[in-house]
Amino acid sequence: MAIAVAGCRRELPPEFPLEHPENSGNMIHANAPFEMFDDCVYRLDRQWRSLTGATSFADFVNRHCSHLVFTMANTLRLGSDDASPYLRLRELLDRIDRPIVIFGLGVQAESDDLTGATLPAEATGVLRDLQDRCAVIGVRGETTRRALEQICGVTNTKVVGCPSLFSRPDQLARLRKNLRNLSNGEGRPAFSGTKFKEETETRLLHDAIRNDTFLVEPSNRRSHQFYVDVTRGRGEGRIPSFLKDYRARRLRRARRNRDQLESYYQRRYRLFRDTKSWYQFNRESVSFTYGTRFHVNMASVLSGRPALWLTHDARTRELTDFLHLPAVPVETVRDMGVGEIRSLIGYDDFFDHIGGLFDNFNDYLEVNGLPRVKRPVI
């Protein structure tokens, strides 16, 4: 029987991000089940309707699938009273009678301190229902595990990290090889940021521009609008606020600063709407990736290229801690150049633990009745 998959989008439309807000990093997570298992069927791929005659996705799952894998990204937003995501999830789950497997459940929080943390009652209800329906609920890290226990009373959990790490094991062997070549100048670094209103990330962005690194953008509409204006030759396109204070090296005139920004965006800006082109770009052009965007860095690793995570919230910390990924607090590199940042990349701890991490994830798959994934040969 097929394995049904719902949740995050596998690809994004042409309207993203200007008219369709989304985070392209979620595609990395959304495609993980399709990299791992044969015969996966995606909810938004309507071929299941024409091929089976099913009247709805729930009908298709119940009649033709062994499991429903639900990919969840930042579903649990602590302190938010927005119940709509949980109502939509409840509506689907109430119509499914197949086993449900959760991929990537995590909390979105700035701090690891859960004192006073809350979730809507609808979230608690859905999670308690999942506790009864899932063999075990996979969560991203220790902070999420504690949040589910303290806020929702949900204890049937297992920390597995981000499932996307386990989706392309062959690339982890390539990663080790490429680490040896990191200092030979092959490829160009790529930077990604999250909060360009924060001084530290703005400084890192400006330094990336001066050093002519790639900028991989997963969601920022203003940054993409500037790129569109520049590449279409719209003259005086609006410069995003986080670039207005940019100063080029040895260039003091405002016009020259703008010229360099326009040239940079024409040559080095990248935004992806599918994972195939993203992985190909990394393999062909990138030496290493650094920044605060978790899945931009993960896309690099899944292409066999090194990455350094600059942690800035509880989400990235719990993931990098559990998965033993190379990471430093973003404030640590505030005044560092690209070369200094590269020197912080180290994967010894990661490779020491990767076998055990795969075993842990395979235990999770097995208890949920799904096929195991192969371990990397490193």
VEXLUM-407225 format. One line per 10 residues: number of its first residue (from 0); their letters; for each residue x, z, y negated of N, C-alpha, C. Coordinates in steps of 0.1 Angstrom, whole numbers. Example, Ala and Ser with C-alpha at 12.3 -4.5 7.8 and 13.67 -1.06 7.14 Angstrom:
residues 2
0 = as = 132,78,57,123,78,45,132,78,33 | 128,71,22,137,71,11,129,79,0 $
END
This chain:
residues 378
0 = maiavagcrr = 8,0,12,0,0,0,9,0,-13 | 3,-4,-24,10,-5,-36,12,9,-42 | 21,10,-52,22,22,-60,18,18,-74 | 7,25,-79,2,22,-92,10,30,-103 | 12,24,-114,20,30,-125,12,29,-138 | 11,40,-145,4,40,-158,12,49,-167 | 9,49,-180,16,57,-190,23,49,-201 | 36,50,-202,43,43,-212,43,28,-210 | 45,21,-221,45,6,-221,58,1,-216 | 58,-10,-207,70,-16,-202,76,-25,-212 $
10 = elppefpleh = 68,-32,-219,72,-41,-230,64,-39,-242 | 69,-43,-254,63,-41,-266,59,-54,-273 | 48,-55,-280,43,-67,-286,51,-72,-298 | 50,-84,-302,57,-89,-314,54,-81,-327 | 42,-75,-327,38,-67,-339,46,-54,-340 | 53,-50,-330,61,-38,-330,74,-41,-338 | 78,-32,-347,72,-19,-351,64,-20,-364 | 63,-31,-370,57,-32,-384,42,-29,-383 | 35,-34,-373,21,-32,-372,17,-24,-360 | 26,-22,-351,23,-15,-339,34,-4,-337 $
20 = pensgnmiha = 31,8,-342,40,19,-341,43,23,-326 | 56,25,-323,59,28,-309,74,32,-309 | 79,37,-298,93,39,-297,98,31,-285 | 107,21,-288,111,12,-277,119,19,-266 | 124,31,-269,131,39,-259,122,42,-247 | 109,43,-250,100,47,-239,99,36,-228 | 103,23,-232,104,13,-222,114,16,-211 | 125,22,-214,135,25,-204,129,34,-194 | 121,44,-199,114,54,-190,103,47,-182 | 95,38,-189,84,31,-183,88,22,-171 $
30 = napfemfddc = 99,16,-172,104,7,-162,111,13,-150 | 113,26,-151,120,33,-140,114,32,-127 | 100,34,-125,94,32,-112,96,18,-106 | 96,8,-115,97,-6,-110,111,-9,-106 | 121,-2,-111,135,-4,-107,137,3,-93 | 129,14,-91,131,22,-79,124,18,-67 | 111,13,-69,102,11,-57,98,-4,-57 | 96,-9,-45,89,-22,-43,74,-20,-45 | 67,-31,-48,53,-31,-48,46,-22,-58 | 53,-20,-70,46,-13,-80,37,-22,-88 $
40 = vyrldrqwrs = 26,-16,-93,16,-24,-100,13,-16,-113 | 15,-23,-124,13,-17,-137,-1,-18,-142 | -6,-7,-149,-19,-6,-153,-23,-18,-163 | -14,-22,-172,-17,-32,-181,-15,-46,-176 | -10,-48,-164,-9,-61,-158,-22,-64,-151 | -31,-71,-157,-44,-73,-151,-45,-82,-139 | -34,-86,-133,-35,-94,-121,-41,-86,-110 | -40,-73,-111,-46,-64,-100,-61,-67,-100 | -67,-70,-111,-82,-73,-111,-85,-86,-104 | -78,-97,-108,-81,-110,-102,-77,-111,-88 $
50 = ltgatsfadf = -67,-104,-83,-62,-105,-70,-70,-96,-60 | -76,-85,-65,-83,-76,-56,-98,-75,-59 | -103,-80,-70,-117,-78,-73,-121,-64,-78 | -111,-56,-80,-114,-42,-85,-121,-43,-98 | -130,-34,-100,-138,-33,-112,-131,-26,-123 | -122,-17,-120,-114,-9,-130,-101,-6,-124 | -92,-1,-133,-79,4,-128,-81,15,-118 | -89,24,-121,-92,36,-111,-97,31,-98 | -106,21,-98,-111,15,-86,-99,8,-78 | -90,1,-85,-79,-5,-79,-70,5,-72 $
60 = vnrhcshlvf = -67,16,-80,-58,26,-74,-64,33,-62 | -77,36,-63,-83,43,-52,-84,35,-39 | -86,22,-41,-88,13,-29,-75,7,-24 | -65,5,-32,-53,-3,-28,-40,4,-30 | -39,16,-35,-26,22,-38,-24,35,-30 | -12,38,-27,-9,51,-21,-7,62,-31 | -2,59,-43,0,69,-53,-3,63,-67 | -4,72,-77,-4,69,-91,8,76,-97 | 18,68,-102,29,74,-109,26,73,-124 | 26,85,-131,23,85,-145,35,88,-153 $
70 = tmantlrlgs = 40,78,-161,52,80,-169,48,87,-182 | 54,98,-185,50,106,-197,63,108,-205 | 62,106,-218,74,108,-227,72,121,-234 | 70,121,-247,68,133,-255,54,137,-256 | 48,139,-244,34,142,-243,30,156,-249 | 38,165,-247,35,179,-251,42,182,-264 | 34,182,-275,40,184,-288,36,199,-292 | 45,208,-291,43,222,-294,38,223,-309 | 28,231,-310,23,234,-324,12,224,-329 | 11,213,-322,1,203,-326,-13,207,-320 $
80 = ddaspylrlr = -23,204,-328,-37,207,-323,-44,194,-320 | -37,182,-319,-43,169,-315,-46,169,-300 | -58,169,-297,-62,169,-283,-64,155,-277 | -63,144,-285,-67,131,-281,-58,126,-269 | -45,128,-269,-37,124,-257,-42,130,-244 | -46,142,-245,-50,149,-232,-64,145,-228 | -72,142,-238,-86,137,-234,-85,124,-227 | -76,115,-232,-74,102,-226,-69,103,-212 | -59,112,-210,-53,115,-197,-63,120,-188 | -71,130,-193,-82,136,-184,-92,125,-180 $
90 = elldridrpi = -95,116,-189,-105,106,-185,-100,97,-173 | -87,94,-173,-82,86,-162,-81,94,-150 | -75,106,-151,-73,114,-139,-85,118,-131 | -96,120,-139,-109,124,-133,-114,113,-124 | -109,101,-126,-115,89,-118,-105,86,-106 | -94,92,-105,-84,89,-95,-85,99,-83 | -85,94,-71,-85,103,-59,-73,101,-51 | -63,94,-56,-50,92,-49,-40,103,-54 | -29,105,-46,-19,115,-51,-13,110,-64 | -10,120,-73,-5,117,-86,9,123,-87 $
100 = vifglgvqae = 18,115,-92,32,119,-94,36,117,-108 | 42,128,-114,45,128,-128,60,125,-130 | 63,115,-139,76,112,-143,78,115,-158 | 88,124,-160,93,126,-174,85,135,-183 | 77,144,-177,70,153,-186,79,163,-194 | 77,163,-207,86,171,-215,79,176,-228 | 84,186,-234,79,191,-247,87,185,-258 | 80,183,-269,87,178,-281,88,190,-290 | 100,195,-293,102,207,-300,116,207,-307 | 117,213,-319,129,214,-326,138,225,-320 $
110 = sddltgatlp = 132,236,-315,139,248,-311,136,251,-297 | 146,257,-290,144,262,-277,136,275,-276 | 134,282,-288,127,294,-289,112,291,-288 | 105,296,-278,91,293,-275,82,304,-281 | 88,314,-288,80,324,-294,69,319,-303 | 56,322,-300,45,317,-308,41,302,-305 | 48,296,-296,45,281,-293,31,280,-287 | 24,269,-291,10,267,-287,8,252,-283 | -2,250,-275,-7,237,-271,-22,237,-272 | -28,226,-274,-43,226,-274,-49,230,-261 $
120 = aeatgvlrdl = -61,236,-261,-67,240,-248,-68,229,-239 | -71,217,-244,-72,205,-236,-59,202,-228 | -48,205,-234,-35,203,-227,-33,213,-216 | -37,225,-218,-36,235,-208,-45,232,-196 | -57,227,-199,-66,223,-189,-61,212,-180 | -56,201,-186,-50,190,-179,-38,194,-170 | -29,203,-176,-18,207,-168,-21,216,-156 | -31,224,-158,-35,232,-147,-42,224,-136 | -49,214,-140,-55,205,-130,-44,197,-123 | -33,193,-130,-22,186,-124,-15,195,-114 $
130 = qdrcavigvr = -14,208,-117,-8,217,-108,-15,218,-95 | -28,216,-95,-36,217,-83,-35,203,-75 | -33,192,-83,-34,179,-77,-20,173,-73 | -10,178,-79,4,172,-76,10,181,-66 | 18,175,-57,26,184,-48,35,193,-56 | 41,187,-66,49,195,-76,51,186,-88 | 51,192,-100,52,185,-112,66,184,-117 | 71,172,-119,85,170,-123,86,171,-138 | 95,180,-143,97,181,-158,111,178,-162 | 113,176,-175,126,170,-179,137,181,-179 $
140 = gettrraleq = 133,193,-183,144,203,-184,138,217,-184 | 148,227,-186,144,241,-186,135,245,-197 | 136,240,-208,127,244,-219,112,240,-216 | 111,228,-210,97,223,-206,92,232,-195 | 100,235,-186,96,244,-175,91,257,-180 | 98,263,-189,94,276,-195,81,275,-203 | 80,264,-210,68,262,-219,56,261,-210 | 56,254,-199,45,252,-190,41,266,-184 | 51,274,-181,48,287,-175,42,296,-185 | 49,297,-197,45,307,-207,32,304,-214 $
150 = icgvtntkvv = 30,291,-217,18,287,-225,6,284,-216 | 9,277,-204,-2,272,-196,-4,279,-183 | 6,288,-179,5,294,-166,7,285,-155 | 14,274,-157,17,264,-147,31,267,-141 | 32,269,-129,45,273,-122,49,263,-112 | 40,254,-108,43,244,-97,52,233,-103 | 64,236,-107,72,226,-114,86,225,-108 | 93,214,-110,106,212,-106,114,204,-117 | 125,209,-121,133,203,-132,141,191,-125 | 138,179,-130,145,167,-125,152,159,-135 $
160 = gcpslfsrpd = 151,163,-148,157,155,-158,149,142,-162 | 155,132,-167,148,120,-170,149,110,-158 | 138,106,-152,138,98,-140,146,85,-142 | 146,80,-155,153,67,-158,168,67,-153 | 174,79,-154,188,80,-149,190,75,-135 | 180,77,-127,181,74,-112,176,60,-109 | 173,52,-119,167,39,-117,176,28,-114 | 189,29,-118,198,18,-117,212,23,-112 | 212,28,-100,225,35,-95,237,27,-95 | 235,14,-93,247,5,-93,254,5,-106 $
170 = qlarlrknlr = 247,7,-117,253,7,-130,262,19,-133 | 259,30,-125,267,42,-127,282,40,-122 | 283,32,-111,296,28,-107,303,19,-117 | 296,10,-123,301,1,-134,305,10,-146 | 297,20,-148,300,29,-160,314,35,-158 | 317,40,-146,330,47,-144,342,36,-146 | 340,24,-142,350,14,-144,352,11,-159 | 341,10,-166,341,7,-180,347,18,-188 | 346,30,-183,352,42,-190,367,40,-191 | 373,34,-181,388,32,-180,392,22,-191 $
180 = nlsngegrpa = 383,13,-194,386,2,-204,381,5,-218 | 377,18,-220,370,21,-233,380,19,-245 | 393,22,-243,402,21,-254,409,8,-256 | 404,-2,-248,411,-15,-249,405,-25,-259 | 394,-20,-266,388,-28,-277,378,-38,-273 | 374,-37,-260,364,-46,-255,350,-42,-260 | 343,-51,-267,330,-48,-272,330,-40,-285 | 318,-37,-290,317,-31,-303,308,-18,-301 | 311,-7,-308,302,4,-307,288,2,-312 | 279,9,-308,265,8,-312,260,22,-316 $
190 = fsgtkfkeet = 253,23,-327,248,36,-332,233,36,-333 | 227,48,-330,213,49,-332,210,63,-338 | 200,63,-347,197,76,-354,182,78,-353 | 178,91,-357,164,95,-356,159,99,-370 | 166,108,-376,161,114,-389,170,110,-400 | 168,98,-406,177,93,-416,174,100,-430 | 164,108,-430,162,117,-442,172,129,-442 | 177,132,-431,187,143,-430,201,137,-434 | 208,146,-441,221,141,-447,231,137,-436 | 231,145,-425,241,143,-415,239,129,-409 $
200 = etrllhdair = 227,126,-405,224,113,-399,225,101,-409 | 222,104,-421,225,93,-432,239,90,-433 | 248,101,-433,262,99,-434,267,91,-422 | 262,94,-410,266,87,-398,262,72,-399 | 250,69,-404,245,56,-405,254,48,-415 | 257,54,-426,265,47,-436,279,44,-431 | 285,54,-423,298,52,-417,297,41,-407 | 286,40,-399,285,29,-389,285,16,-396 | 278,15,-408,278,2,-415,291,-2,-420 | 299,8,-426,312,5,-431,322,0,-420 $
210 = ndtflvepsn = 319,6,-407,328,2,-396,322,-10,-388 | 311,-16,-393,306,-28,-387,302,-26,-373 | 297,-14,-369,291,-12,-356,277,-18,-355 | 272,-19,-343,258,-23,-341,249,-11,-345 | 237,-15,-350,227,-5,-352,215,-9,-343 | 212,0,-334,201,-2,-325,189,6,-329 | 179,0,-333,167,6,-339,155,7,-330 | 151,19,-326,140,19,-316,126,21,-322 | 125,24,-335,111,26,-341,110,25,-356 | 120,26,-363,119,27,-378,113,15,-385 $
220 = rrshqfyvdv = 101,16,-390,95,4,-396,102,-1,-408 | 106,9,-417,112,5,-429,126,-2,-427 | 133,2,-417,146,-4,-414,143,-18,-409 | 133,-20,-401,130,-33,-395,125,-42,-406 | 117,-37,-415,112,-46,-426,123,-51,-435 | 133,-43,-437,145,-48,-444,152,-59,-437 | 153,-57,-424,159,-68,-416,151,-81,-416 | 138,-80,-415,130,-91,-416,131,-98,-430 | 131,-90,-441,132,-96,-454,146,-103,-456 | 156,-97,-451,170,-103,-452,171,-116,-444 $
230 = trgrgegrip = 167,-116,-432,168,-127,-423,159,-139,-427 | 148,-136,-434,139,-146,-439,143,-151,-453 | 154,-146,-458,158,-150,-471,149,-146,-483 | 143,-135,-482,133,-130,-492,139,-124,-504 | 151,-128,-507,158,-123,-519,159,-108,-520 | 152,-102,-529,153,-88,-532,143,-80,-523 | 146,-80,-510,138,-72,-501,141,-57,-504 | 131,-49,-501,131,-35,-505,141,-27,-496 | 151,-21,-502,161,-13,-494,155,0,-490 | 156,4,-478,150,17,-473,157,28,-481 $
240 = sflkdyrarr = 150,39,-483,155,50,-491,168,56,-486 | 169,56,-473,181,61,-467,194,52,-468 | 192,41,-474,203,32,-477,206,30,-492 | 198,36,-500,200,34,-515,213,40,-520 | 217,51,-514,230,57,-518,242,52,-511 | 240,41,-503,252,36,-496,262,30,-505 | 275,33,-503,286,27,-510,296,21,-501 | 298,9,-503,308,2,-495,322,6,-499 | 331,5,-490,345,8,-493,351,-2,-503 | 357,4,-513,364,-4,-523,355,-13,-531 $
250 = lrrarrnrdq = 342,-10,-530,332,-18,-537,323,-9,-546 | 324,-10,-559,316,-1,-567,304,-7,-574 | 303,-20,-574,292,-26,-580,280,-26,-571 | 268,-23,-577,256,-22,-569,253,-35,-561 | 255,-46,-568,252,-59,-562,261,-61,-549 | 273,-57,-550,282,-59,-538,278,-49,-527 | 273,-37,-530,268,-28,-520,256,-35,-513 | 247,-40,-521,236,-47,-515,240,-59,-506 | 249,-67,-511,254,-78,-504,259,-74,-490 | 267,-63,-490,272,-58,-477,261,-53,-468 $
260 = lesyyqrryr = 251,-47,-473,240,-42,-465,232,-54,-459 | 230,-64,-467,223,-76,-462,231,-83,-451 | 244,-84,-454,252,-91,-444,252,-83,-431 | 253,-69,-432,253,-61,-420,241,-62,-412 | 229,-62,-419,217,-63,-411,215,-76,-405 | 220,-87,-411,219,-100,-405,227,-101,-392 | 238,-94,-392,248,-96,-381,247,-85,-370 | 244,-73,-374,246,-61,-365,233,-54,-361 | 222,-56,-368,210,-49,-365,203,-55,-352 | 199,-46,-344,192,-50,-331,180,-41,-329 $
270 = lfrdtkswyq = 169,-48,-325,157,-41,-320,152,-49,-308 | 148,-41,-298,144,-48,-285,129,-45,-281 | 123,-55,-275,109,-53,-271,108,-54,-256 | 119,-56,-249,119,-56,-234,133,-50,-230 | 133,-45,-218,146,-39,-213,156,-49,-208 | 151,-60,-203,161,-70,-198,170,-75,-208 | 165,-79,-220,174,-83,-231,182,-72,-236 | 177,-60,-236,184,-48,-240,197,-46,-231 | 194,-45,-218,205,-43,-209,216,-54,-210 | 211,-66,-212,220,-77,-212,229,-76,-225 $
280 = fnresvsfty = 223,-73,-236,230,-71,-249,241,-60,-247 | 238,-49,-241,247,-38,-239,259,-43,-230 | 256,-50,-219,267,-55,-210,276,-64,-217 | 270,-73,-225,278,-84,-231,286,-80,-244 | 280,-70,-251,285,-69,-265,289,-54,-269 | 285,-44,-261,287,-30,-266,299,-24,-258 | 307,-16,-265,317,-9,-259,312,5,-255 | 306,12,-264,299,25,-262,288,27,-272 | 279,36,-269,268,39,-278,269,54,-281 | 265,57,-294,265,71,-298,253,73,-308 $
290 = gtrfhvnmas = 248,85,-308,237,87,-317,227,98,-312 | 216,100,-319,207,110,-316,195,105,-307 | 194,92,-305,183,87,-297,186,87,-282 | 178,96,-275,182,98,-261,181,85,-253 | 171,77,-254,169,66,-245,177,54,-250 | 181,53,-262,191,43,-267,204,45,-259 | 208,58,-259,220,61,-251,219,59,-236 | 207,62,-231,204,60,-217,204,45,-213 | 199,37,-222,200,22,-220,214,18,-218 | 223,24,-226,237,20,-225,243,24,-211 $
300 = vlsgrpalwl = 240,36,-207,245,41,-194,239,32,-182 | 226,28,-184,220,20,-174,224,6,-174 | 233,2,-184,239,-11,-185,254,-10,-181 | 258,2,-176,272,4,-172,281,7,-184 | 276,11,-196,284,14,-207,283,28,-211 | 294,34,-215,294,49,-219,285,51,-231 | 281,64,-232,274,68,-244,277,83,-247 | 276,87,-259,277,101,-264,264,105,-271 | 258,115,-265,245,120,-271,249,130,-282 | 243,128,-294,244,137,-305,231,145,-306 $
310 = thdartrelt = 231,157,-301,219,165,-299,214,171,-313 | 201,170,-314,195,175,-327,182,182,-325 | 177,184,-313,165,191,-310,165,196,-296 | 154,204,-292,154,210,-279,152,200,-268 | 146,189,-271,143,178,-261,156,172,-257 | 165,168,-266,177,162,-262,187,172,-255 | 186,184,-260,195,195,-254,191,197,-240 | 178,199,-237,174,202,-223,178,191,-214 | 177,178,-218,180,167,-210,195,166,-207 | 203,166,-218,217,165,-216,223,176,-209 $
320 = dflhlpavpv = 218,188,-211,223,200,-203,220,199,-188 | 208,195,-185,205,195,-170,212,183,-164 | 213,172,-170,219,160,-164,234,159,-166 | 240,169,-173,254,170,-175,260,157,-182 | 252,152,-191,256,141,-199,265,145,-211 | 274,137,-215,283,141,-226,276,142,-239 | 276,153,-245,268,156,-257,275,166,-266 | 273,165,-279,278,175,-289,267,176,-299 | 265,187,-306,256,188,-317,259,178,-328 | 249,172,-334,251,162,-343,259,167,-355 $
330 = etvrdmgvge = 258,180,-359,266,185,-370,281,185,-367 | 284,185,-355,299,185,-351,306,172,-356 | 299,161,-356,305,148,-359,302,144,-374 | 297,153,-382,292,149,-395,302,142,-403 | 315,146,-402,325,140,-411,335,132,-402 | 331,128,-390,341,121,-381,338,106,-383 | 349,98,-381,348,84,-380,344,80,-366 | 342,67,-364,338,61,-351,349,64,-341 | 361,62,-344,372,64,-335,373,79,-330 | 371,88,-339,371,102,-335,359,105,-326 $
340 = irsligyddf = 348,100,-329,336,102,-321,338,96,-307 | 345,85,-306,348,79,-293,356,89,-285 | 365,96,-291,374,104,-284,367,116,-277 | 355,119,-281,347,130,-276,340,126,-263 | 340,114,-259,333,109,-247,341,113,-235 | 334,121,-226,340,125,-213,329,126,-203 | 332,120,-191,321,120,-181,326,127,-168 | 336,135,-168,341,142,-156,330,151,-151 | 323,159,-160,313,168,-155,301,160,-150 | 298,149,-156,286,141,-152,289,136,-137 $
350 = fdhigglfdn = 301,130,-135,303,125,-122,305,136,-111 | 309,148,-116,310,159,-106,296,163,-101 | 286,161,-109,273,165,-106,263,154,-102 | 266,142,-103,257,131,-102,251,130,-88 | 259,133,-78,254,133,-64,243,143,-62 | 246,155,-67,236,166,-66,223,163,-74 | 225,157,-85,213,153,-93,204,143,-86 | 210,133,-79,203,124,-71,196,131,-59 | 203,140,-53,197,147,-42,185,155,-47 | 186,161,-58,175,169,-64,163,160,-67 $
360 = fndylevngl = 166,148,-73,155,139,-76,148,134,-63 | 157,131,-53,151,126,-41,143,136,-34 | 146,149,-35,138,159,-29,124,159,-36 | 124,157,-49,112,156,-57,103,144,-52 | 109,133,-50,102,121,-45,97,124,-31 | 105,129,-23,101,131,-9,89,141,-8 | 89,152,-15,78,161,-14,65,155,-20 | 66,145,-29,55,138,-34,51,126,-26 | 58,123,-15,54,113,-6,59,99,-10 | 69,98,-19,75,85,-24,88,83,-17 $
370 = prvkrpvi = 92,70,-16,105,67,-10,117,72,-18 | 127,76,-11,140,81,-18,147,69,-24 | 155,72,-35,163,61,-41,177,63,-36 | 185,52,-36,198,53,-31,207,60,-41 | 217,67,-35,227,74,-43,237,63,-48 | 243,65,-59,253,56,-64,266,58,-55 | 273,47,-53,286,47,-46,297,47,-57 | 303,58,-59,312,60,-70,326,64,-64 $
END
